[in-house]
Amino acid sequence: MKEILKKYKRQVQIAGGICLIAVLGIGGYVAANQDTAVQTQTEMKKETKSSDQKITKNDTKDAALEKKTDTKKETVKKEDTKSEKVVEQKETTAKKSESADNKSTEKTNKKEEAKTEKESEKTDSKPSDQPESKPEQKPESKPEQKPSKPESKPEQKPSQPESKPEKPQHTHTWQEKTHTVNHPEVGHNEQYVVKEAWTETVTEDVYDPWECCNVCGADCTADPSGHMKQHALAGEGGGRHTEYYKTVTRTVEHPAEYGTRYVVDTPAWTETVSDGFFCIGCGAKK
């Protein structure tokens, strides 16, 4: 048995390695599938949370809009109630004025009836010739003229409450307001002549070596031998020497000399500027 194991030991080891590799591969595949499943579950949970949050936001927006509409409706209702109260007050004032007018007309009618009764009693006591004319004129003339008064009163009284709240007219007292503006000095710089332009003649010794003839003192630098030959042929002698300086006269143009100075065009001054006229009482402007 041991000999058989020794022979097939190598093959058994290879088969065991292959089995281990297969087991490990299956386990890795299962783990990867589990990870993907967990990821999908977490993504689904996130999506559900985001959808729930959106729904809650929409609900809060709807609630806010409903509150706004409710507040607007309440304000409209308040305004309607105010207007109704104002109308009721006006109606009550009109009714009061009408009742007062009716009372005054009733009093006047009662007075007139009492007068007519007294006059009728007087006419009954007088002779039969006169009572027929007087009772017919008085009741017809007075009741027709006096009822016209209560008709005019209700039209005038409602206008009185409107005239009372009128405020006295405001008379403006105007006052001018001003402010000062300080203007600085204005000027410029200009040049003036300190010394006029002038020309100068200058004589000076300039270093310039040249050949001087001993006989005539002429400059024979160009051809000293030829110059000496001419003097020798004439029997005047000869000779020359070198001079190192020449006296030169030249003209120097000197330009004009200028200076600068500050010139004032307009001196400093203060200006009073008007801001307008203002009412002391109400602040109106014109």
C-alpha positions as CSV (number, residue, x, y, z in Angstrom):
1,M,0.0,0.0,0.0
2,K,2.8,2.3,0.8
3,E,4.5,1.6,-2.4
4,I,1.3,2.4,-4.3
5,L,1.0,5.7,-2.4
6,K,4.6,6.6,-3.2
7,K,4.0,5.9,-6.9
8,Y,0.8,8.0,-7.1
9,K,1.8,10.7,-4.6
10,R,2.6,13.2,-7.3
11,Q,-0.7,12.7,-9.0
12,V,-2.7,13.0,-5.8
13,Q,-1.0,16.3,-5.0
14,I,-1.8,17.7,-8.4
15,A,-5.4,16.6,-8.1
16,G,-5.7,18.2,-4.6
17,G,-4.3,21.5,-6.0
18,I,-6.8,21.5,-8.8
19,C,-9.6,20.9,-6.3
20,L,-8.4,23.8,-4.1
21,I,-8.2,26.2,-7.1
22,A,-11.8,25.2,-8.2
23,V,-13.1,25.8,-4.7
24,L,-11.4,29.1,-4.4
25,G,-12.8,30.2,-7.8
26,I,-16.3,29.3,-6.9
27,G,-16.1,31.1,-3.5
28,G,-14.7,34.3,-5.2
29,Y,-17.5,34.2,-7.8
30,V,-20.1,33.8,-5.1
31,A,-18.6,36.7,-3.0
32,A,-18.5,39.0,-6.1
33,N,-22.2,38.2,-6.8
34,Q,-23.0,39.0,-3.2
35,D,-21.1,42.4,-3.4
36,T,-23.0,43.4,-6.6
37,A,-26.3,42.4,-4.9
38,V,-25.4,44.5,-1.8
39,Q,-24.5,47.4,-4.1
40,T,-27.8,47.2,-6.0
41,Q,-29.7,47.1,-2.7
42,T,-27.9,50.2,-1.4
43,E,-28.5,52.0,-4.7
44,M,-32.2,51.1,-4.5
45,K,-32.3,52.4,-0.9
46,K,-30.7,55.7,-1.9
47,E,-33.1,56.1,-4.8
48,T,-36.1,55.5,-2.5
49,K,-34.7,58.0,0.1
50,S,-34.2,60.7,-2.6
51,S,-37.7,60.1,-4.0
52,D,-39.1,60.4,-0.4
53,Q,-37.2,63.6,0.1
54,K,-38.6,65.1,-3.1
55,I,-42.1,64.1,-2.2
56,T,-41.7,65.8,1.3
57,K,-40.3,68.9,-0.4
58,N,-43.2,69.1,-2.8
59,D,-45.6,68.6,0.2
60,T,-43.9,71.5,2.1
61,K,-44.1,73.7,-1.0
62,D,-47.8,72.9,-1.4
63,A,-48.5,73.7,2.3
64,A,-46.6,77.0,2.0
65,L,-48.7,77.9,-1.1
66,E,-51.9,77.0,0.7
67,K,-50.9,79.2,3.7
68,K,-50.2,82.1,1.3
69,T,-53.6,81.7,-0.4
70,D,-55.3,81.4,3.0
71,T,-53.6,84.6,4.2
72,K,-54.6,86.4,1.0
73,K,-58.2,85.3,1.5
74,E,-58.1,86.5,5.1
75,T,-56.8,89.9,4.0
76,V,-59.5,90.2,1.3
77,K,-62.2,89.2,3.9
78,K,-60.9,91.8,6.3
79,E,-61.0,94.5,3.7
80,D,-64.5,93.4,2.7
81,T,-65.6,93.6,6.4
82,K,-64.1,97.0,6.7
83,S,-65.9,98.3,3.6
84,E,-69.1,96.8,4.9
85,K,-68.7,98.5,8.3
86,V,-68.0,101.8,6.6
87,V,-71.2,101.4,4.5
88,E,-73.2,100.4,7.6
89,Q,-71.9,103.5,9.4
90,K,-72.9,105.7,6.5
91,E,-76.3,104.1,6.4
92,T,-76.8,104.6,10.1
93,T,-75.8,108.2,9.9
94,A,-78.2,108.7,6.9
95,K,-81.0,107.0,8.9
96,K,-80.3,109.1,11.9
97,S,-80.5,112.3,9.8
98,E,-83.7,111.1,8.2
99,S,-85.3,110.2,11.6
100,A,-84.3,113.7,12.9
101,D,-85.8,115.3,9.8
102,N,-89.0,113.2,10.2
103,K,-89.3,114.2,13.8
104,S,-88.8,117.9,12.9
105,T,-91.5,117.5,10.2
106,E,-93.9,115.8,12.7
107,K,-93.4,118.6,15.2
108,T,-94.1,121.2,12.5
109,N,-97.2,119.3,11.4
110,K,-98.5,119.1,15.0
111,K,-98.0,122.8,15.4
112,E,-99.8,123.5,12.2
113,E,-102.7,121.2,13.2
114,A,-103.0,123.0,16.6
115,K,-103.0,126.4,14.9
116,T,-105.7,125.2,12.4
117,E,-107.8,123.9,15.3
118,K,-107.6,127.2,17.2
119,E,-108.4,129.1,14.1
120,S,-111.4,126.8,13.4
121,E,-112.7,127.5,16.9
122,K,-112.3,131.2,16.4
123,T,-114.2,131.0,13.1
124,D,-117.0,129.1,14.7
125,S,-117.5,131.9,17.3
126,K,-117.6,134.6,14.5
127,P,-120.6,135.5,12.2
128,S,-121.6,133.1,9.4
129,D,-120.5,135.5,6.6
130,Q,-116.8,135.5,7.3
131,P,-116.1,131.8,8.3
132,E,-116.8,130.5,4.9
133,S,-113.9,132.4,3.3
134,K,-111.1,132.1,5.9
135,P,-111.1,128.4,6.8
136,E,-110.9,127.5,3.1
137,Q,-107.7,129.7,2.5
138,K,-105.6,128.8,5.6
139,P,-105.6,125.0,5.4
140,E,-104.9,125.0,1.7
141,S,-102.1,127.6,1.7
142,K,-100.1,126.6,4.8
143,P,-99.9,122.8,4.4
144,E,-98.8,123.1,0.8
145,Q,-96.0,125.5,1.5
146,K,-94.5,124.0,4.7
147,P,-94.1,120.3,3.6
148,S,-91.6,121.6,1.1
149,K,-89.1,122.2,3.9
150,P,-88.5,118.6,4.9
151,E,-87.8,117.7,1.3
152,S,-84.9,120.1,1.1
153,K,-83.4,119.3,4.5
154,P,-82.4,115.6,3.8
155,E,-80.6,116.8,0.7
156,Q,-78.5,119.4,2.6
157,K,-77.7,117.5,5.8
158,P,-75.7,114.6,4.2
159,S,-73.4,117.2,2.7
160,Q,-72.5,118.7,6.1
161,P,-70.5,115.7,7.4
162,E,-68.4,115.8,4.2
163,S,-67.6,119.6,4.6
164,K,-66.5,119.2,8.3
165,P,-63.3,117.1,7.8
166,E,-61.9,119.7,5.3
167,K,-58.7,121.0,6.8
168,P,-57.7,124.7,6.6
169,Q,-55.7,125.5,3.5
170,H,-51.9,125.6,4.1
171,T,-50.1,128.8,3.2
172,H,-46.5,128.1,2.2
173,T,-43.8,130.2,3.7
174,W,-40.9,130.0,1.3
175,Q,-37.2,130.2,2.4
176,E,-34.2,130.0,0.1
177,K,-31.4,127.5,0.9
178,T,-27.9,128.1,-0.4
179,H,-24.4,126.7,-0.2
180,T,-21.0,128.2,-0.9
181,V,-18.5,126.8,-3.5
182,N,-14.8,127.8,-3.1
183,H,-13.2,128.2,-6.5
184,P,-9.3,127.9,-6.4
185,E,-6.9,130.3,-8.1
186,V,-6.2,129.7,-11.8
187,G,-2.9,130.6,-13.5
188,H,-0.1,129.4,-15.8
189,N,3.7,129.3,-16.1
190,E,5.3,131.5,-18.7
191,Q,8.8,132.2,-19.8
192,Y,10.5,135.6,-19.8
193,V,13.8,136.8,-21.4
194,V,16.6,137.2,-18.8
195,K,19.3,138.0,-21.4
196,E,19.0,138.5,-25.2
197,A,20.9,136.4,-27.7
198,W,24.4,137.9,-28.7
199,T,27.5,137.0,-30.8
200,E,31.1,136.9,-29.5
201,T,34.4,137.1,-31.5
202,V,37.0,134.9,-29.8
203,T,40.8,135.0,-30.7
204,E,42.7,132.1,-29.3
205,D,45.8,130.0,-29.9
206,V,45.0,126.5,-31.2
207,Y,47.6,123.7,-31.3
208,D,48.1,123.0,-35.0
209,P,51.8,122.4,-36.1
210,W,52.7,124.1,-39.3
211,E,55.9,125.0,-41.3
212,C,56.8,128.7,-41.2
213,C,59.1,130.3,-43.8
214,N,62.0,132.2,-42.3
215,V,62.1,134.8,-45.1
216,C,58.4,135.8,-45.5
217,G,56.8,134.1,-42.5
218,A,54.3,132.4,-44.8
219,D,52.8,128.9,-44.2
220,C,54.6,126.6,-46.4
221,T,53.4,123.3,-44.9
222,A,51.9,122.2,-48.2
223,D,55.2,122.4,-50.2
224,P,58.1,123.6,-48.0
225,S,61.0,122.6,-50.5
226,G,59.3,124.3,-53.4
227,H,58.8,127.5,-51.4
228,M,62.4,127.5,-50.3
229,K,63.6,127.0,-53.9
230,Q,61.7,130.1,-55.0
231,H,63.4,132.3,-52.4
232,A,66.8,130.8,-53.3
233,L,66.4,131.5,-57.0
234,A,65.4,135.1,-56.1
235,G,68.6,135.4,-54.0
236,E,66.6,136.1,-50.8
237,G,68.0,133.3,-48.7
238,G,66.1,130.4,-47.3
239,G,65.2,128.5,-44.2
240,R,62.1,127.4,-42.3
241,H,61.0,126.3,-38.9
242,T,58.0,124.6,-37.3
243,E,55.3,126.5,-35.4
244,Y,53.0,124.6,-33.0
245,Y,50.2,127.1,-32.4
246,K,48.0,129.2,-34.7
247,T,46.0,132.3,-33.7
248,V,42.4,131.7,-34.7
249,T,39.5,134.2,-34.6
250,R,36.0,132.7,-34.5
251,T,32.5,133.9,-33.7
252,V,30.4,132.2,-31.0
253,E,26.6,132.5,-31.1
254,H,25.2,132.8,-27.5
255,P,21.4,132.0,-27.3
256,A,19.0,134.0,-25.3
257,E,18.5,133.1,-21.6
258,Y,15.0,132.6,-20.3
259,G,13.3,132.2,-16.9
260,T,9.9,130.9,-15.8
261,R,7.4,132.7,-13.6
262,Y,3.7,132.0,-12.5
263,V,1.0,134.3,-13.8
264,V,-2.4,134.5,-12.1
265,D,-5.3,134.4,-14.7
266,T,-8.2,134.5,-12.2
267,P,-7.8,134.9,-8.4
268,A,-9.5,132.6,-5.9
269,W,-13.2,133.4,-5.3
270,T,-16.3,132.0,-3.4
271,E,-19.7,131.5,-5.1
272,T,-23.1,131.2,-3.4
273,V,-25.3,128.7,-5.2
274,S,-29.0,128.5,-4.6
275,D,-30.5,125.0,-3.8
276,G,-34.1,126.3,-4.3
277,F,-36.9,127.6,-2.2
278,F,-38.4,125.3,0.5
279,C,-41.5,125.7,2.6
280,I,-40.8,125.9,6.4
281,G,-44.0,124.1,7.3
282,C,-44.4,121.2,4.9
283,G,-41.0,121.0,3.2
284,A,-42.3,121.5,-0.3
285,K,-39.9,122.8,-3.0
286,K,-40.4,125.1,-5.9
